[in-house]
Amino acid sequence: MANSAIKSVLIIGPGANDIQHGDELDAATYQMALTFKRLGIRTILADDNPFSFSLDNRSVIDHACIGPLNVENLVNLIKHYHPHAILPTLGNRRAFELTQELLEKGILQECDLKLLGIPEATIRQINNPVLLSRTLHKMEAPMKSVVTVSNYPDALSEARKLGYPVIIRSVLPKSSSTRRIVHDEHELAPAVQSCLSQSRAEQVLVQQSLAGYKEIEVVVQRDLSGTMMMLSMVEDMDPIGIHAGDSIAFNPPQTLLDRQIQDMRDTAFAITRKLRIVGVNHVQFALDPESGKFYVIKNSPYFDRIVSFVAQSTGYPIADVSAQLYAGKRLRDIDLGPNYAPHAALIEPAMDHIAARVPVWGFSAIPSASRVLGTEKKSIGTVFGIGRSTIEALFKAIESRYQEPTDFHLAAQKKLTDDELIVKLVHPETGRLFVLIEAMDRGYSVEELSEMTKIDPYYFVQINQMRLLIREITDNPNKEPVLIKAKGYGLSNQLIARLWKTTPHRIYQMLVDHGLTIKYKEVEPSAGEFDQHTNIFYSAFEDENEGTKTAQPSALIVGTGSLRLGLSNAGDYFVTQMMQELRHEGYHIVIVNTNPSSISLCHDLSDKRYIEPPTLENIVQLLKVEQPQLLFIPASYDQLLAGLAKVDLGCRLIVLPDDRLPRMDGRATKMVAFNYVYDGDYAYPLGTMTNLLSPEQLNYQSTALRYPAEVPNYLFQKVSDEASDTVMKQDHPGLYQVIFVATDDEYHQLGLQPLPLPEVAFLSKVLQISLPGVYTQLLTGKMTAGTVMNSLKQAADPGVVTYRATFPFKALHVANGVPAFNKIIGARMQFLTKHY
């Protein structure tokens, strides 16, 4: 079947968020489905993630199918909707495994289904590293040694041949956390046992370790005619041995020679060509800093966190272009619209700025998890900063992390003993950047630290500049030249104020007095060579300003930032749904966010995007530039809200529902929640939910829910009346939940709280109503009693629906982890009756 004949596509979604992915796949799905819609291609999305924004967008997704991500469900969807093609590249590795199962069952051949983006043979190779390794060896791609074994004696023999350290990995793993670095025979046996138990094939790979080499990530794309281009090359600061997702990363690379860049680019092209990939391909390399020789270590021909980082940091619309490539267009024929230069899709992105990506951790919720960094990913999300220098980008990225201490953890490092510091240098932990700053402060040289950590000396030169800059600021309080220098390197007023023992307002006043104002630069993929506009901006203390006031009326929205435990991307879902409603009401949308995976940064959902830390100085400055009518701030940004309370905003401030609210659980008893929309006059019921009994703990947990709750008929009206009376006593409109403790024949009210954001997303899908949209209408005055009733009348009758949260215990190797609301990393939902 020619691609021109494709009229409908089944998209295999990624499922619940986990350690390996956040909402970058949901964002790519939305953007790609939007492009398919414009091309006249019908979309069927299979997913079970209650926090998915795409699943709720019936104007973009033609058929949103919420159900388990298994072969049986996919076969049912294929036979019900008869798609022309299947797209597996938006569902992570799991989608590739499901696609292979469909191939082995003969479903694709039987139903004449085309695979988009990837041939059948490549699907099998990506799923089986042994097959991929053979292909790459045949094409003489530089590869590390790898052997397949099925028992410990063979693993021991091969490890002795290769020499320690070695990497042990599962073949066809049951989960993503199946890689171990082994330094000696003592560590080998448990690693082999663990990886064998996780292998569907009951085999493990024994691989030569390249620990200490540089890790380089290359993103390329190819069209059906074979035309290829490199979209970006990203350099990880940390060496091989620390998972790339846990490393600080820079785009473009900071330490590579042009020859090395070209050689890895050519190799990535050759692999992409050999595997006949159409669309995006992500190739990872290990580079020996001594010899300059490099090795291919991984190939991922699907969307992932690095692709989203590249798209946001370059301004190149990767998902839009990929969708057109899947539809059969060639790169030279793609028109990106009036904001881009002719043939912009075919021009490799260039950057006149630096983007730094830093990981976000979840150890505050799970303190028992080991913070030692290794080959298995431990971070739960990322944020990034953009600047003119490595230091500026890095300072901005660090400050973008949720509730980052004002002093950047510097004071905490002073408390380390010399022995403790050495341990942290040799066995790196989360937050190692601050440990490295402290080590240089105690006299460690660049050469010593580079040898101990295997981090390129260039980065220690940058870290030393950061250290010296902080010392210079500390030693020269209230000096204008020092202030100018600090702001040029991206330091916030808050950090400068702490170092000078003054207030951020005093720093701001000094800047005003000296005429120092923030300017804004636009991110676009030609580095200023062409007149192009992505409407992505970052701040700079320079003379030229590329930012202009957005058309009015406008709303300025601060996003919820990186995925974090407890919230997952339910906050991102809420904000993005709210953005969509505001646009429908005629507002122009300005979003401030530093999460490269956030769906709120999709270009079709806003008029302007600022990649800036959500600090008081940045928001106040943006209010002056944009002059919006509405300002939305998440309730958890309490320091920002406290600062804004002292400022004449010139607009209406709306605090978004609190994303940190403690759930009224922990009682291990059965509870029933009555949910409502309250418009200030009347409480409109949204149905009931109850927590489910855990088969492991044998108690009730509010991280697993059933809709609706089973309340005896003779009690329902009485309890419902009590709940609605409670809601009617509230001072403000909103989404509310009244919780009761349930026994056999009694219901005692436990209390009222705003409807938690994860449950807002779940109920929106259950009822097929945008509850964030309803909430927005309540705030803007567009919601009336009639519109509430009409919305609720259109609500679906879903039957019984379940919601089950997922946790990172297994990925973080936390034994006997106890599920709790603040530890949620994702969730799955399921309609217990057929639901297409």
Buried (B, 14 or more C-beta within 10 A) or exposed (E): EEBEEBEBBBBBBBBBBBBBBBBBBBBBBBBBBBBBBEBEBBBBBBBBBBBBBBBBBEEBBBBBBBBBBEBEBBBBBBEEBBBBBBBBBBBBBBBBBBBBBBBEEEBBEEBEBBBBBBEEEBBBBBBBBBBBBEBBEEEEBBBBBBBBBBEBEBBBEBBEEBEBBBBBBBBBBEEBBBBBBBEEEEBBEEBBBBBBEBBEBEBBBBBBBBBBBBBBBBBBBBBBEEEBBBBBBBBBBBBBBBBBBBBBBBBBBBBBEEEBBEBBBEBBBBBBBBBBBBBBBBBBBBBBBEEEEBBBBBBBBBBBBBBBBBBBBBBBBBBBBBBBBBBBBBBEEBEBEEBBBEEBBBBBBEBEBBBBBBBBBBBEBBEEBEBEBBBBBBBBBBBBBBBBBBBBBBBBBBBBBBEBEBBBBBEBBEEBEEEEBBBBBEEBBBBBBBBBBBBBBEEBEBEBBBEBBBBBBBBBEBBBBBBEBBEBBBEBEEBEEBBBBBBBBBBBBBBBBBBBEBEBBEBBEBBEEEEBEBBBBBBBBBBEEEEBEBBBBBBBBEEEEBBEEBEEEBBBBBBBBBBBBBBBBBBBBBBBBBBBBBBEBEBBBBBBBBBBBBBBBBBEBBBBBBBBBBBBBBBBBBBEBBBBBBBBBBBBBBBBBEBBEEEEBEBEEBBBBBBBBEBBBEEBEBBBBBBBBBBBEBBBBBBBBBBBEBEEEEEBBBBBBBBBBEBEEEBBEEBBEBBBEBBBEBEEBBBBBBBBBBEEEEBEBBEBBBBBBBBBBBBBBBBBBBBBBBBBBBBBEBBEEEEBEEBBEEBEEBEEBBBBBBBBBBBBBBEEBEBBBBBBBBBBBBBEEEBE
